[in-house]
Amino acid sequence: MIFLFTVRAWRLWAFGASVFLFSCLSAKAVWQVGENYWPFWVNLEEEGPSGPQRRDQFLGPFVEEYTSPEQDWTAVRPFGIRYTENAPLNPRSLYIFYPFYSYRATDPGYYWNLFYLIRGSRYQTNGEMDSSTFEIFPFYFDYDYPHTPAFSYWGILPFYGEIKDRFFFDRVKWVLFPFYTEWENNGETSYGTPWPFIFHRRGAGSSGFAFWPFFGTYKRPGHYSYKYLLWPLIYHQVKNLGAEEPTVNYGFLPFYTYEKRPNMVQENFFWPFFGYTDQQEPDYHETRYFWPFLVQGRGTPYVNRWGPFYTRSIRNGVDKQWWMWPLLKRRTWQTEQLNVSNWSFLYFLYWAEFQTARDPNVDFSASKTYAWPWFSMGNNGQGRKQFQLFTPFQPWFKHNEVIRDVYSPLFAIYRYDGNSELDTWRHSFVFNLVTVEKKEVGHRFTLGPILDVRTGEEEGGFSILHGLFGRKRVGDETDWKLFWFTL
């Protein structure tokens, strides 16, 4: 139950880029029941920002089709969902027992994965293959790029192979891993024979040898020098040797560590419990007393920590406070158009975000609240409000579209959707078995296919079993139905 903000005046138009919290439903119209043949079929319709939207629900919450000008999807809950985007390259995707299996495709090709461990892809241009990949992580790798062979690689662990641009290295190669490995980065190659105990390094002017964890020494003139004994207890590292002021880092853990780089000095005593940091441009001084519990930092950023009782920090424009960590947290920040505040209790048991306009001349206030697992509710700031009883997944995955569309509707025992500006609303119970609506032209009550009652100045009436017996009034004219025939 997530909202997409729209605006009613030019002053609010600028909020479209800044308001990111609610990104599913339009701000104006409310979902209304078209036909109710519960549990076999329930039709819902809404006028979205770019045109009409429609939901067709079958067998209660278990099967649903959604159509709109931007996107269509079909869900068979809880098994999976298929999306089709009305966009260039015809993007489409399929998720089965998410996150176990996912498939995403465009006109040039496709990508799929099984729990992100077994995955593959294939892309082509004008009928010619650009790339083909298959991987069973971490045992088998096969990446083929016919037009750029230098990017291709193949490997089967532990016997033989290589991978490229993975694990922060340009290339990793192995033969009977871990007896022989090569780790290449920035023209340097470290050889493990066997990994991780014996290393030596060559290439790009570098050299070095290590018998891990007892000792190691690596150097590259003009770049770095690194030595250690009994890793990670004793070490000495100098980086950026070609710079006017190199970075120096050494320590004898856990008794003492020292780091000096341009505009910053940091020392720790009985690491990591006691120490200080002095920084310039921007100015910042931090003192640590039995870290991480007592930390005092002044300047940019700002830190005032008396853990676990109270902590406040200001970093990159975000003001964050904790009371009795990890119980209660508050964050505040500003975007170009908004003041934003966020509260949480035990991370997800309670979570709420509030947005207001920075411009005092703009009357804008939006909110979103989760109380796990009981309910979620939101107000998009333009009169649109929604509420759902029982939301066990959304507080954990607030911005996950698949979780929202596949799993959350299975628990929507009660939902409310309303717009105070248009004075319209809808209550639904037991997956639309019972609905109560207020439209712009009157009220409506449905009890599945059994009873449909409408009231209004221009139109009204009732219907039992969709015309077995009923009465319909339009203006001053009244029609009766019996056994689905108009009398």
URHU-V528494 format. One record per pair of residues at least 6 apart in sequence whose ideal C-beta (glycine too) atoms are under 7 Angstrom apart, sorted by sequence separation. I is the first residue (numbers start at 1). GAP is how many residues later the second one is. D is the distance in Angstrom with one decimal. If there is no record, write none. Layout:
I;GAP;D / I;GAP;D
This chain:
7;6;4.9 / 35;6;6.9 / 36;6;5.3 / 66;6;6.6 / 75;6;4.2 / 85;6;4.3 / 95;6;6.9 / 104;6;6.8 / 113;6;3.5 / 124;6;5.7 / 135;6;5.3 / 145;6;4.4 / 155;6;1.8 / 164;6;6.7 / 166;6;6.7 / 174;6;6.6 / 183;6;7.0 / 192;6;6.8 / 201;6;6.2 / 210;6;3.0 / 219;6;4.5 / 228;6;6.3 / 240;6;5.0 / 251;6;3.4 / 268;6;6.8 / 269;6;6.0 / 297;6;3.3 / 305;6;4.3 / 322;6;6.9 / 334;6;6.9 / 344;6;6.4 / 370;6;4.8 / 379;6;4.9 / 397;6;4.2 / 418;6;6.8 / 437;6;6.6 / 446;6;5.1 / 454;6;5.3 / 464;6;6.0 / 481;6;6.8 / 45;7;6.6 / 46;7;4.7 / 57;7;4.9 / 66;7;5.1 / 74;7;6.9 / 85;7;6.7 / 95;7;5.0 / 103;7;6.6 / 104;7;5.2 / 112;7;6.4 / 122;7;7.0 / 123;7;4.7 / 145;7;4.9 / 154;7;5.7 / 155;7;5.5 / 164;7;5.0 / 174;7;4.7 / 182;7;5.5 / 183;7;4.5 / 192;7;5.5 / 201;7;4.0 / 228;7;4.2 / 239;7;6.4 / 240;7;5.3 / 251;7;6.6 / 259;7;4.5 / 268;7;3.5 / 278;7;5.6 / 288;7;5.2 / 296;7;6.8 / 313;7;5.2 / 322;7;5.3 / 333;7;5.5 / 344;7;4.6 / 357;7;3.9 / 369;7;6.7 / 378;7;7.0 / 418;7;3.4 / 428;7;4.8 / 437;7;4.4 / 454;7;5.8 / 463;7;3.6 / 471;7;6.6 / 472;7;4.9 / 479;7;5.5 / 480;7;4.4 / 7;8;6.2 / 35;8;4.5 / 56;8;6.8 / 73;8;5.8 / 74;8;5.2 / 84;8;4.8 / 112;8;6.0 / 123;8;5.1 / 134;8;4.7 / 144;8;5.2 / 155;8;5.9 / 173;8;6.8 / 191;8;6.7 / 200;8;6.5 / 209;8;6.4 / 218;8;4.6 / 227;8;6.9 / 238;8;5.3 / 239;8;4.4 / 250;8;5.7 / 267;8;5.5 / 295;8;5.4 / 296;8;6.4 / 304;8;4.7 / 321;8;7.0 / 332;8;6.7 / 356;8;6.3 / 369;8;5.2 / 378;8;5.4 / 417;8;6.8 / 427;8;6.8 / 445;8;4.5 / 462;8;5.7 / 7;9;6.8 / 33;9;6.9 / 34;9;3.7 / 45;9;5.4 / 55;9;6.2 / 56;9;4.5 / 65;9;5.0 / 73;9;6.3 / 83;9;6.2 / 93;9;6.9 / 94;9;4.3 / 103;9;4.4 / 133;9;6.8 / 143;9;5.8 / 153;9;5.1 / 162;9;6.0 / 163;9;5.3 / 172;9;6.9 / 173;9;4.1 / 182;9;5.8 / 183;9;7.0 / 190;9;5.3 / 191;9;5.4 / 200;9;4.7 / 208;9;5.7 / 227;9;5.0 / 258;9;5.4 / 266;9;6.9 / 267;9;6.1 / 277;9;4.3 / 286;9;6.6 / 287;9;5.0 / 312;9;4.8 / 320;9;7.0 / 321;9;4.7 / 332;9;4.6 / 343;9;4.9 / 356;9;5.2 / 377;9;6.5 / 394;9;6.9 / 416;9;6.9 / 417;9;5.0 / 426;9;6.3 / 427;9;4.5 / 436;9;5.4 / 444;9;7.0 / 453;9;4.6 / 461;9;6.5 / 462;9;5.8 / 471;9;5.4 / 5;10;5.9 / 34;10;6.6 / 73;10;4.6 / 83;10;4.7 / 93;10;6.3 / 102;10;6.8 / 111;10;4.0 / 121;10;6.8 / 122;10;4.9 / 133;10;4.8 / 143;10;5.3 / 153;10;5.6 / 162;10;6.4 / 172;10;6.9 / 199;10;6.9 / 208;10;3.2 / 217;10;4.7 / 238;10;5.4 / 249;10;4.6 / 276;10;6.3 / 286;10;6.8 / 295;10;4.1 / 303;10;4.8 / 311;10;6.8 / 368;10;4.4 / 377;10;4.2 / 393;10;5.2 / 394;10;6.5 / 444;10;4.9 / 452;10;6.6 / 461;10;4.7 / 5;11;6.6 / 33;11;6.0 / 34;11;5.1 / 44;11;4.2 / 55;11;5.2 / 64;11;4.9 / 73;11;7.0 / 93;11;4.4 / 102;11;5.8 / 110;11;6.5 / 153;11;4.9 / 162;11;3.9 / 172;11;5.6 / 181;11;4.1 / 190;11;4.6 / 199;11;4.2 / 208;11;6.3 / 216;11;6.9 / 226;11;4.7 / 257;11;4.4 / 266;11;4.5 / 276;11;5.0 / 286;11;3.8 / 294;11;6.5 / 302;11;6.4 / 311;11;4.2 / 320;11;4.8 / 330;11;6.9 / 331;11;4.4 / 342;11;4.6 / 355;11;4.4 / 367;11;6.6 / 416;11;5.5 / 426;11;4.5 / 435;11;4.8 / 451;11;6.9 / 452;11;4.5 / 461;11;4.0 / 470;11;4.4 / 32;12;6.8 / 71;12;6.4 / 72;12;4.7 / 82;12;4.8 / 109;12;6.6 / 110;12;6.2 / 121;12;4.8 / 132;12;4.6 / 141;12;6.5 / 142;12;5.2 / 189;12;6.9 / 206;12;6.9 / 207;12;6.2 / 216;12;5.0 / 237;12;4.5 / 248;12;4.7 / 256;12;6.9 / 276;12;6.8 / 294;12;6.3 / 301;12;6.3 / 302;12;4.2 / 310;12;6.8 / 319;12;6.9 / 330;12;7.0 / 367;12;4.9 / 375;12;6.5 / 376;12;5.2 / 442;12;6.2 / 443;12;4.7 / 461;12;5.1 / 469;12;6.5 / 31;13;4.8 / 32;13;5.8 / 43;13;5.5 / 54;13;4.9 / 63;13;5.5 / 92;13;5.4 / 101;13;5.5 / 109;13;5.1 / 120;13;5.6 / 131;13;6.7 / 141;13;6.4 / 151;13;6.5 / 161;13;6.5 / 171;13;4.2 / 180;13;5.6 / 188;13;6.0 / 189;13;5.8 / 198;13;6.0 / 199;13;6.7 / 206;13;6.9 / 215;13;6.7 / 225;13;4.7 / 237;13;6.7 / 256;13;6.0 / 264;13;6.9 / 265;13;4.9 / 275;13;4.8 / 284;13;6.5 / 285;13;5.6 / 301;13;5.7 / 310;13;5.9 / 318;13;6.0 / 319;13;4.7 / 330;13;5.4 / 340;13;6.7 / 341;13;5.0 / 354;13;4.8 / 366;13;5.8 / 375;13;6.3 / 415;13;5.0 / 425;13;5.1 / 434;13;5.7 / 442;13;5.2 / 451;13;5.9 / 460;13;4.8 / 469;13;5.7 / 5;14;4.2 / 32;14;7.0 / 62;14;7.0 / 71;14;5.5 / 80;14;6.7 / 81;14;5.4 / 100;14;6.6 / 109;14;3.2 / 120;14;4.1 / 131;14;5.1 / 141;14;4.6 / 169;14;5.5 / 170;14;5.1 / 178;14;6.8 / 179;14;6.9 / 181;14;4.5 / 189;14;4.7 / 197;14;6.8 / 206;14;4.0 / 215;14;5.1 / 224;14;6.4 / 236;14;4.1 / 247;14;4.0 / 257;14;5.0 / 264;14;7.0 / 274;14;6.0 / 285;14;6.0 / 293;14;4.2 / 301;14;4.1 / 311;14;6.4 / 319;14;6.8 / 353;14;6.7 / 366;14;5.5 / 375;14;5.3 / 393;14;4.9 / 394;14;5.4 / 424;14;5.7 / 442;14;2.4 / 450;14;6.8 / 459;14;6.5 / 467;14;4.8 / 31;15;4.7 / 41;15;6.6 / 42;15;4.5 / 53;15;4.3 / 62;15;5.2 / 71;15;6.6 / 80;15;5.4 / 91;15;5.1 / 100;15;5.4 / 108;15;5.0 / 109;15;5.8 / 120;15;6.8 / 160;15;5.4 / 169;15;6.3 / 170;15;5.2 / 179;15;4.6 / 188;15;4.6 / 197;15;5.4 / 205;15;5.5 / 216;15;6.8 / 224;15;4.8 / 235;15;6.3 / 255;15;6.3 / 264;15;4.5 / 274;15;6.3 / 284;15;3.6 / 292;15;6.2 / 309;15;6.3 / 318;15;4.6 / 329;15;4.9 / 340;15;5.3 / 352;15;6.7 / 353;15;5.1 / 366;15;3.4 / 376;15;4.3 / 393;15;5.8 / 414;15;5.5 / 424;15;5.8 / 433;15;5.3 / 441;15;5.1 / 450;15;6.5 / 459;15;5.3 / 468;15;6.3 / 30;16;6.8 / 61;16;6.1 / 70;16;5.6 / 80;16;3.9 / 90;16;6.3 / 99;16;6.6 / 108;16;6.2 / 119;16;5.4 / 140;16;5.2 / 158;16;7.0 / 169;16;5.0 / 178;16;4.7 / 187;16;5.3 / 188;16;5.1 / 196;16;5.3 / 204;16;6.8 / 205;16;6.0 / 214;16;6.4 / 225;16;7.0 / 235;16;5.9 / 254;16;6.0 / 263;16;6.1 / 274;16;6.9 / 283;16;4.5 / 284;16;5.7 / 308;16;6.1 / 317;16;5.4 / 352;16;6.9 / 365;16;5.7 / 374;16;6.7 / 375;16;6.4 / 424;16;6.0 / 449;16;6.2 / 468;16;6.4 / 5;17;6.5 / 29;17;4.9 / 41;17;5.6 / 69;17;6.4 / 79;17;6.4 / 80;17;6.6 / 89;17;4.0 / 90;17;5.1 / 108;17;6.4 / 129;17;5.9 / 130;17;6.4 / 139;17;6.7 / 157;17;7.0 / 159;17;6.5 / 178;17;4.1 / 187;17;3.5 / 199;17;6.9 / 201;17;5.5 / 213;17;6.3 / 224;17;6.3 / 245;17;4.9 / 254;17;4.9 / 263;17;4.4 / 273;17;5.0 / 282;17;6.3 / 283;17;6.9 / 284;17;6.8 / 286;17;6.4 / 308;17;4.2 / 317;17;6.7 / 328;17;5.6 / 338;17;5.0 / 339;17;4.8 / 352;17;4.3 / 364;17;5.0 / 373;17;6.2 / 391;17;6.1 / 413;17;6.4 / 441;17;6.4 / 442;17;6.7 / 449;17;5.8 / 458;17;6.2 / 467;17;4.2 / 4;18;6.2 / 29;18;3.9 / 40;18;6.5 / 51;18;4.2 / 79;18;6.5 / 80;18;7.0 / 89;18;5.0 / 118;18;5.1 / 139;18;5.0 / 158;18;6.3 / 186;18;6.6 / 188;18;4.6 / 213;18;4.2 / 223;18;5.8 / 234;18;5.4 / 253;18;5.7 / 263;18;5.2 / 273;18;5.5 / 282;18;3.9 / 307;18;5.9 / 327;18;6.3 / 338;18;6.8 / 373;18;6.4 / 376;18;5.6 / 422;18;6.2 / 441;18;6.9 / 442;18;6.8 / 3;19;2.9 / 4;19;5.3 / 28;19;6.9 / 50;19;4.7 / 89;19;6.8 / 138;19;5.9 / 158;19;4.0 / 212;19;6.1 / 222;19;5.3 / 223;19;6.8 / 233;19;7.0 / 272;19;5.2 / 327;19;6.2 / 338;19;6.6 / 339;19;5.6 / 351;19;4.6 / 373;19;3.9 / 392;19;6.1 / 412;19;6.6 / 2;20;4.9 / 4;20;6.2 / 6;20;6.2 / 26;20;6.9 / 39;20;5.6 / 48;20;5.9 / 50;20;6.3 / 117;20;5.0 / 141;20;6.4 / 157;20;5.9 / 222;20;4.5 / 233;20;4.8 / 251;20;6.9 / 326;20;6.4 / 337;20;6.7 / 338;20;6.2 / 372;20;6.9 / 391;20;6.5 / 2;21;5.5 / 3;21;6.4 / 4;21;6.2 / 6;21;4.1 / 39;21;4.7 / 232;21;6.4 / 326;21;6.7 / 337;21;6.1 / 350;21;5.4 / 370;21;6.5 / 390;21;4.1 / 2;22;4.0 / 3;22;5.5 / 4;22;6.0 / 5;22;5.9 / 6;22;6.7 / 26;22;4.4 / 141;22;5.4 / 4;23;6.9 / 26;23;4.7 / 349;23;5.3 / 372;23;4.2 / 390;23;5.6 / 3;24;7.0 / 334;24;6.5 / 348;24;5.3 / 370;24;6.3 / 388;24;5.4 / 389;24;5.3 / 370;25;4.0 / 389;25;4.1 / 355;26;6.9 / 388;27;5.1 / 387;28;6.8 / 387;29;4.2 / 386;30;6.5 / 386;31;5.2 / 385;33;5.0 / 384;35;5.2 / 383;36;4.9 / 383;37;4.3 / 383;38;3.6 / 382;39;6.8 / 6;43;5.3 / 351;44;5.9 / 348;47;4.4 / 348;48;5.8 / 98;304;4.9 / 95;307;5.2 / 98;308;6.1 / 18;317;4.4 / 18;318;5.8 / 18;319;4.3 / 19;319;6.8 / 18;320;5.2 / 81;321;6.4 / 15;322;5.3 / 14;323;5.3 / 15;323;7.0 / 81;324;5.7 / 81;325;4.9 / 78;328;6.4 / 77;329;5.8 / 78;329;6.2 / 75;330;5.9 / 75;331;5.6 / 21;332;5.7 / 73;332;6.5 / 77;332;6.7 / 78;332;6.3 / 77;333;5.5 / 21;334;6.7 / 19;336;6.4 / 64;345;7.0 / 22;346;6.1 / 19;347;6.8 / 21;347;5.4 / 11;348;6.9 / 61;348;4.8 / 15;349;6.7 / 61;349;5.3 / 11;350;6.8 / 12;350;6.4 / 11;351;5.0 / 61;351;6.7 / 12;352;6.2 / 27;353;5.1 / 27;355;4.2 / 22;356;5.8 / 27;357;4.8 / 22;358;5.5 / 5;361;6.9 / 61;370;4.7 / 60;371;4.4 / 8;374;6.4 / 1;375;5.4 / 3;375;5.4 / 5;375;5.3 / 7;375;7.0 / 57;375;6.6 / 5;376;6.3 / 6;376;6.5 / 1;377;6.3 / 3;377;4.0 / 5;377;6.7 / 24;380;6.9 / 3;381;6.3 / 1;385;5.0 / 31;386;5.3 / 1;387;5.0 / 30;387;5.0 / 30;388;6.3 / 30;389;5.2 / 42;390;4.6 / 28;391;6.6 / 28;394;6.9 / 30;394;4.8 / 32;394;6.3 / 38;394;5.9 / 30;395;6.4 / 31;395;6.2 / 38;395;5.0 / 30;396;5.7 / 36;396;6.7 / 33;399;6.9 / 36;399;6.8 / 2;402;6.4 / 33;402;5.2 / 33;404;6.5 / 32;405;6.0 / 32;407;6.5 / 36;410;4.4 / 38;410;3.8 / 38;411;6.5 / 36;412;6.0 / 37;412;4.7 / 33;413;5.9 / 36;413;6.4 / 36;416;6.9
